[in-house]
Amino acid sequence: MTVISWIVLGLLAGAIAKFLLPGRDPGGLVGTTVIGIAGAFIGGWVSARWLDHPISKDFYDGATWAAAIGGALVLLIAYRLLFGNSRE
């Protein structure tokens, strides 16, 4: 996959992570989008590095999507823990 594919995957992974973890985010829509993109990159890297699942050339690979969504969820939870009270 190209970098553009990972960005699109990250946008979708961020939206799915936001759907799975509803509530107010300190960064709003832009913050969640950036977290989704970063989560896709980090999830793909972790999957390839430590889980022995090489990066697939196919955009519709289920393991790649799971890694991207998982990375976005982890980053979203960490972001809420670190900066959760900044909007109150």
Steps between C-alpha positions, in 0.01 A plus 500: 500500500612854438518781754174643362331164560622502860366853549158400363508187715594717799208736439261207492667332799469824699129520418450138603699553822287805578186294437626226735602752769231769499531808711671834501855510377738777601605555137160478334467384141845612389670335797313174445593506131869550576484226764340267244773562245777459758328190637487344154871555450591377849263202482642397163854535628430296815323234293791469260773526764380285788197303385665349190228628268671677210337808355259386234484660156122459511299788647222265611712266714315433825812473714625836373167662586500336845853628565409852388181513709680349799776759473245780477312367804818481708603853405149636561489344847847632582405846370187506715696391806766766450287794383143399592428785741628782282155588358312517828 
